[in-house]
Amino acid sequence: MKGIRAVLLASVMVAVSGGAFGQADNIKKLQDFKVTGTSLQLETVPQGGDYADQIRTNLQQVKLPPGFRIGLYAVVPDARHMAVGPSTGMVFVGTRKTQVWAVTDRNKDRVADEVKVFAPSVDLKVPNGVCFSKDGFLHVVEHNRLLVFPAAEFFYEGPDTAIGVVAETLIPAAEESFNHGARACRVGPDNKLYVTLGQPFNVPPPEKAALYGEAGIGGIIRMARDGTGREVFARGIRNSVGMDFNPANGELWFTDNQVDGMGDDTPPGELNRITAAGQHFGFPWYGGGTVRTTEYKDSDPPADAVPPVVETDAHAADLGMVFYTGKTFPEQYRGGVFSAQHGSWNRTTPVGARIMFTPVKPDGSAGATEVFAEGWLADTGEYFGRPVDVAQLPDGSLLVSDDFAGAIYRIWHEG
């Protein structure tokens, strides 16, 4: 790891020399519990009016299994990944822009009363990934930095909040890209941090292999919660933007987005299961499933490459996922995986924009995946919404984020 550490250190120095002193001083103030002078008037998002009413109207076309209902939980611009606070049940929402939103249901009627910007005194860049530890620490993974906010559920009311920098740099600065730069994170049952690092290419050139392998680009890294002990946990992943741990056995599952430009119906998307640290999942030799890429067809893939446990529709863009641990859904859904398909961007006939369900068997293997919620993609090919992530509220209902409509929906069972 000495090589990548040297590159990462150099990246930090470039960032500092490029004018980051002001922001570093700001973070130091927050670490010392000092005020930064940021306005106490926090940006808020209106929750009523014509916009919210039209989203509710659009939701009438969403189809669900019998006994389930869906409603608008909150209007949240650019809503991406979600983290539900263990103490209050409030929801923190990442974006691919510069905001993290704090969503509060104060009267507990299962509809948000307030949506406002979180930690506005901190400059954020693509803070897509948000995740909580069991002891209430909110982690925010940006394009190239990992932050932690202790007691975020209780500091969110003002502009300044306690903060820590877990990792100043995740990848070398030269490898930053607008493509595949949205990260996801989880705190595992081992109390370590897991972060996905999508690689920026459709298919990377061979000369990137050594650097990417060492840094964990195109893989999943893990580290202690203080940022020490960083290691590459899994490789051979094109661009994962969703993962969760199976509470039954602690295994990490993740979605993966596969290679574009190989045809409308190939290669498949993936839902994967990691059964041991260090496993390789086949990319870039495989474009998805067991479909070989043209660029690597003349070289041998890793002999121990692990195939996906589920192959999904090509280009449906599988993103966020969660194991269902609640008790309010019917028995067949308990312990299974709910996952979001964002929808295709260049398929001749669009596909996706729906929530999928995959049952998980007692031995930890996957059952047959089925559509759970659909209707955001019209027969005309027009998107009325594009689901990104799925999260569970304390009452056992599900939240679905949508960065196209700028909303979060709630799905519950009335049985």
N, C-alpha and C positions, 0 to 999 in steps of 0.2 A: 504493500500500500504506500510505500515511500514516494513513488513516482506521482501518483494521483494527489497525495497530500501536498507535494510541492506545487503542483499545478493549481490546486485549490487555493493555497496560500497566495500565490501570485495573483489569482483572480480577486481575492480580497483587497490586495494592495492597489490593483487597478481601480476597483470601485471606490476606495477611499481617495485616491489621487484625483478621481474624476468628479469630486465635489460632494462626497457623502459625509463630510465632517459635520454638517449641520444636523443631518438625521442621526448620526451616531451620538452627537451631544444630546439630542432630544431623547433618544432611548436611554442614555445614561441618567438623565433627569428622572425618567419614569422608574428606572431601577432603584433610584434613591428616594422614591416616593415624593418627588418634587413636581410642581405644576409646570406646564409647558407654555401657558399663555394662550392655548387654543380656545376658541370661542366656546362658551357654554351652550350656545344655541346649536344643538345637533340637528343634522339633516334628517328629516322624517319623510315617510312615504304615505300619502293619503290612502286610506283603506276603503273609502266609499266612492260614490259617484258613478258616472256612466261607464268608466273603464271596468270597474269591478263588476258592475251589472252585466256587461257584455261577456265577461269571462264566465260568469255563472250561466248565462245563456248557452255559451259554447259547450259547457260541461254536460248539457243535456244530451249531447250526441255520444257521450262516452258509454261504452257497453261494459258491464261488470257481471260476474256470476250472480245467481239469485241470492237475495238477502243482503247484498252489498250496496252501499251508496257512496257518492263522491260529492264534495262541496269545496268551495273556495276557502282556503285557510288564511291566506295572506297575499297581498300584492307586494312582490319583492323583485325589483328590477334585476335582470341578468342572473336570476337565482340558479346556482349550481349545487355544489355539495353541501350537505346539512349535517350539523352535530347537535344532538339534543342534550341539554344540561341535566346531569344526574340529580341535582337538588331541586331545581325549579321547573324543569320540563320546557324551559324556553329554548328557542331554536336559533343557532348561529348559522348563517348562510354565506358561503363563499361565492366569489364571482371570478370571471376571467378579466376583470378590469382592475379597479383600485379599492373597492369596498368589500368589507365584511358587514353583513347586516345582522342586527339583533332583533329577533321577532318574539314578542311577548304576548301571551294570552293571560291577562291579569285576572279576569273574572272566571277563568276556567270553563268557558262555554264551548271550548274547542274551536274557536275562531279567534285569530289574532286581533288584539286591540291596538297594537303599536308596532311599527317597523321603523327602526332608526339605525344610522350608521354606527358601527362599533369602532372604538379606538381611532378616532379621526386624527389624532396627533401623530400617528405613525403612517409613514408613506409605504403603501403596499403595492406590489406588482404581481398581478395575476394570483391573488390569494384564493385559488380554487378549492384547495383541500382543507377541511376543518375536521377535527376529531377530538373527543374528550377522553381523558383517563378516568378511571373509576373514582379517583379522589378529587375530581372537579377541575383539572387543569385543561384549558382549551389550547390545542395545538393548531397553528395555522401554517400550512406549507404553501409558499409562494413558488413562482417559477424557479427561483434559485436561492431560497433562504427558508429556514424553518424557525418559527417563533413559538413561544409558549406564553399564555396569559393565565397566571394563577388567579383563581377566584373570579373568572370572567363574568360569571352569573351575578356577581355582587358589585363589580366595578363598572358595569356597562352603562350605568345611568349618566356618567360624565364623559368628557373627552379624553381624560387621562386614566390609564389603567396600569396595574403592575404587569411587567413584561420581562421575559428572558429570551435570549438568543441561543437556541439549541445548536443551530448550524448556520454560520454566516454565509457559507457557499455550499451548494449541493453538487454542482457540476462546474467544470471549467467555463469561465466567461465566454471563451471563444466558441463553445458549443451551445450557447443560448440561441433559441430560435422561436419565432412566432408559431411554428408548427409543432404540435404535440408537447406544449409546454405547461399544460394543466396537470397538476399533481394531485394525488389522493393520499390520505394517511389513515392509519389505525394504530391504536395502542393494543398490543397483543396480551394474551393471558400470561406471558412471561414478563409483563410490564415494560416491554421495549417498544420503541417507535418503529413503524414500518412505513416506507414511503415509496410510491411508484415513480419511476423516472422514464417516461416515454422518450424514445429517440426521435430526432427531428426529420428523418427521411421517410419516404415511402418504402424504399429498400436501401439500407446504408451501404456505402462502398466498402470493400474488404479492408482498405487501409485504416478505417475507423475501428476495426475489431478490437485491437489491443487496448486502446484508450477506453472504449465503451465497456469492455469487459472488466477493466480495473475499477472504473468509476461506478459501474452498475447502471449505466445508461442503457435503456432497453432491458430493464429488469426491475427488481424490487430490492431496496436496501433496508437494513435495520440497524438500530443503534440504541444505546442506553438513553434514557430520557434526558440526560445531561449532555448528550451529543457524543459521548465517548464510545469507543468500541465499534465504530462503524464497520459494517461488512456487507458484502453482496449476498443477499438471501436467495434470490432466484434470478436466472438469466433466460435469454431467448424469448423475450416478450417485446412486441412491437410498440404498443402504447396502451397500457392499462390505466383506466380512469375509474376503477371501482374494485374494492376488495372488502372482505369481512371474514372473521374467524367463526368456524363452526363451534358453537358453545358445547356441543356434545363431546368433541374430542380435541379441540384446540387447533385443528388444521386450518390453514389460510386458503381461501378461495379467491379468485380474481377473474374479472372479465378482460378481454383483449380485443382491440380493434385491428382488423387485418388489412392486407395489401389491397390498394386500389389499382384500377386499370387492367385487371385480369378478366373482366367480363361481368355481366350483371349478376350471375348466379354462382360465382366463385371468386375467391375462396370463402369458406364459411367464417362467421364470427365464432368467438370462443368463450366458454366458461370453464375455468381451470381449477384444479385442486392440487395444492402442494402438500406432499406427505413427508418430505424431508428437506432440510436446508441444503442448498447447493444444486437443486435440480435445474435442468435446462428444458425450455419449452418449445424449442425448434426453430424460432425465427433467427436469422432471415432465410434459412434453407427452406423452411415451410412458410408459405404466405398466409396460411390459416388451415387448421385441421392438418391433413396430410398432403395438401396440395403444394407441390414444389414451385418455387419462384424461378423465373427465367434467369435472373441474374446469378443464382447459385446452383443451377441445375448440373453443372459440371464438377461440383465439389461435394464431398460426402458430408451429410449432416451428422451431428453427434449421435453416436450409437444408442445412447440412453435418453434421447429426447422424449419428453412426456407429451402424449397427445391430450387434447382437451377432453373433459368428461362430458361436455355437451357441445355440439356444433349447432350454431344458430344461423338464421338467414343471412346470406351474404350482404354486407354493407348496411345492415340494420343499425350498426353503431351501438353496441352494448356498452353501457357506462356504469353508473352506480348500482350497488347491490347491498342487500342486507339479509341476514338470517332472521327469520321470524321467531321471536321468543315469547310473544304475547299469548294470552288465553282467550281473547274475545273472538278470534276467527275460528271457523270450524276446524275440527281435528286434522283434516287432511292437509291443512296449511302449516301446522305447527312444526317447527324445526326445519322448514324448507327455505328456499332462496327466492326472494323477490328482486327482480332486476329491471333496470330501465333501458329501453332502446331509444336512442336519440333520433334515429331516422337517417336514411341515406341522403347523400348530398349530390351524387352524380349518377345514380342508377336510372336507367331509362324509365322504369316504372318504380316510383318510390316505395320503400318498405320501411317498417319500423314505427316510431312514435307511439310506443305502447309499453305496458308493464307486463313482464313475463313472470311465470312461477315455475320453479323446478323443485320437486319433492326430493328429499334426501333420505335415503334408506338407513336402517339401523347400523349397517356396516360402514356407513360414511360415503357410499357411492350415490350417484345421481339417478333419479328416475327420469321419466319423460317430461320435457319442458312443454308448457302450454301457455297460451295467451291468457292473461288475467284481466287486463284493462286495455281497451283500444277505442279509437274514435277521434284521436287528434289529427289523423291523416284522412282527408276526404277522398272520395272516389275520383275526384278531379285531379288528385295529386297535390292539392294545396294543404299546407300544414296549418292547423289551428293551435298547435302546441308541440313542443319537443321535450319530452321528459328527460331529465338528467340523472337524478338521484332518488333513492328511496330510503326513508328513515322511519323508525318506530317511536311513537309517543308512549308515555307511561301507561296510558289507558288501553294499549294494544292496537290502536288504530295506526294506519300508515300515512306518512307524508310523501308527496311526490313533488319534486321541484321541476320547473319548466323555465328555461332561459330564453325561450322564444316569446312566450306570452308574458314573462316576468311575473311569475306567480308560484305559489305553493298550494297544492290541493291536499285534502284529507280524505282518506277512504276508510270507512268503518262498516261493521257488520251489525245488522239490526236483529239478528236472531236471538 
